[in-house]
Amino acid sequence: SIVSLRVSMQLFFIMAYRQELICPICVKCFASADNVKVHVNTVHRKLKVSSCRFCGKAFGQHSSRSRHEKKCRLKMQGFTIVRQGYSNAMNVVSSKCDDVSR
């Protein structure tokens, strides 16, 4: 019933808060206490922990920097990156191949 669902949700939030799985600022839930710490530091405190080796842009998470560096390195090598749809995959097209006749 709706009442039991509401009670179980309240219990979940109480237990999650005791285990520090909820952000104390925006009340977003996380799977681990470490994820809460990363979230607070990067989203709310705006801390930058690493920067791109190629352009120097700063990032709050190493994974964001790594994703950026892949694109940045290709751009510096003269490649064009084309993103299609919502996929994480990148289509890389060489600007050097544009002049080749088929």
N, C-alpha and C positions, 0 to 999 in steps of 0.2 A: 504494500500500500504506500501511498505518498508519505504518510507519517513515518513509517519505518525507514523509508529511503532518506528522508530529511534527517532523522536521528543518526543513521549510519554515516551520512555525509558529514554531520557535525562531529561525530566521533573520529572520522578520518582526519579532519582538519586539526582537531585537538591533538591527536597522536602525531600527525606530521609536524605540527608546530613544536611539540616537545622534542622531536627528533631533529629539529632544525632543518626541515625539508621545505619550508615555506619562506620566501623572501619577506623580511620584516618591513620592507618599504612598500612593495607593490602587491604583496600577498600571492605571488605566483608560486606554483608548486613545482618541485624538482624531485628527481629520483635519488639524489644523494646530497649530503651536506656539502661536499666539495663543489658540486654544481651550483649550489646556492652561493658559496663564496665567490666563485668565478663570476656569476651573474651580478652580484652586488658590486664587485670591483670593476667590471667592465661597463655595465649599464648605468649604475647609479653614481659610482665614484669616478667614472671615466678614466680609469688607469690604463696606460698603454705599457705592455710588457715586452713588446718586440717590434722591430721595424724591418721593412723590406731592404734586402741587401742591394737592390738595384736602384730604387728611387728614394728610399729613406722614409716612406710613408709609415706611420706608427699604427699599431694594432693592439687591441686588448687581449686577443687570444692568439696563440701560436697557429692554430688551424686556419684562422682567417688570414694570417700573414702568409702561410704556405700556399693557400689557394691564390692569393694575390700575386705572389712571386712567380708562380707558373705562368700567369698571363703576362706579367711585367717582363719576364725574361724573353718570351716569344715576341712581344712588341718591340723590344730593344734589338732583336735579331731581324726585324723587318717583316714579321708575319702579321697578318690581319686575323683577328679572332671574331668569328661570327657565332652568335648565340641564337639558338632556335628554340622557341617554346619555353616550357618550364623545366626542361632537362638540365641536369648538371653537366652533361657532356658538352665539350667545346668542339666546334668545327674550326680547324686551323687551315687557313688558305695562305699560301705563300704569295707575296706580292711580286716575287721574282718570276713566278710561273705565268703571270698574266700576259706577258709578251710572247709566250711560246705559241706558235701556230699549231693548229690541230690537223 
